[in-house]
Structures are given as structure tokens and as C-alpha cells.
Amino acid sequence: MEIIQSQFIISNEDYRKCPDHDKPEYAFIGRSNVGKSSLINMLTNRKGLAKISENPGKTMLINHFLINDQWYLVDLPGYGFARRSKKLRARLKKIIQSYVLNRKELTMLFILIDSRHKPIKSDLEFIQWAGEVGIPIALIFTKSDKPRQHELNLNIEQYKRELLKTWEVLPEIFVTSVLKNQGREELLDYIEQVNKELGTAERQ
């Protein structure tokens, strides 16, 4: 897939105020500082589309971007940022869960994982929750240029082993590096494939 147009549409914290449309939505979420904004900018080939901050937890709203006038990329707030107040964490949890559970246009939830780390409890818990509520998900391991290759492979394998304790079949897995532009083509091709399958299903 070639992205020729990417346009910011709206930010809000209420899923009921999200755009009214009949297009697929692909939402991106992960722990704070996982590199979500950088990945979105790499995918769309627009350096400043998603705002990048040195401070974790910058994304506080549901952000909609229209891609090629065909599908929406949705930037969701991050989870697992301990420095936030209890009240703010509860508010963000409500924003995330209400969107994921109620947004009928949601086609796929991409869960981003920092490949530098061994399995993290908050990641495993969120993946498990998404699976239990029946949301289609895929996993994106970010920052693959940071760890050594054997460490990268080990961390990913450990996540797989943990998930296979409760999952019969693993979700799709992608490995990305913004620095090396790794994974961009695979991700966009996957989205294009899902879009085509949705189109076929709608015609039947």
C-alpha cells in the first residue's frame, strides 16, 4: 500500500463523538513511551502527523487520521504510566475501554510492545483483556534496533510463550524499527489485505 494522503480529523475523549463514517478503523495503543507516535509518523511518511514528546504519556485523547480517504488510523492514549494520578489513570482507562468496547467501526487493534523488555505485566494484561472481549488484535514490537538480535528474539519468544498459556492461536506479530524503517511495508500490506477482505465480505 502506498499512502498518498493522511489527514488529521479530530481529537476527543468520547467515542460517541468520533467521526461518523463507514470506513475501517485501525487503532494503535501501547504503554507510554513505546514509540507509538514515531511509528504512526513512519507509517504515514509524515514526520509531524502524530506529536512526539520527550515526556511519556503525551497522548490523552482519541485521535483520528483519515488515510487515502479509505480508512482511519486511530491513535489511542497509552496505558501503564505509573506517574499519573489515580484519577487520571481511571479517566484514561475509561476512554480506552469505552472506545474499544463500543466503537463498531474498529476493525483491528494494534498493540505496541517495546522489544527491549521481557514480558511486562501491563502488556500481558491488556492483550489478555482485548482477547477476552473479542477484539481482533495484532502485536507490533517496536524499537527493534535497540536490543541485540539474540535479545530481541528472546524477548519476542518469551511473549509468545506467555500468550500461548491462554491463546490457542497467536495474533499476527510485526517487528518494527522507525530508525531502520523496518516493518512499514509489512504493516501497510496487512492493512490493505484486511481492507480487501472486508470489501469482499460486504459484497457477499
Buried (B, 14 or more C-beta within 10 A) or exposed (E): BEBEEBEEBEEBBEBEEBBEEEBBBBBBBBBBBBBBBBBBBBBBEBEEBBEBEEEBBBBBBBBBBBBBEBBBBBBBBBBBBEEBEEEEBEBBEEBBBBBBEEBEBBBBBBBBBBBBBEBBEBBBEBBBEBBEEEBEBBBBBBBBBBBEEEBBEEBBEEBBEBBEEEEEEEBBBBBBBBEEEBBBEBBBEBBBEBBEEBEEEEEE
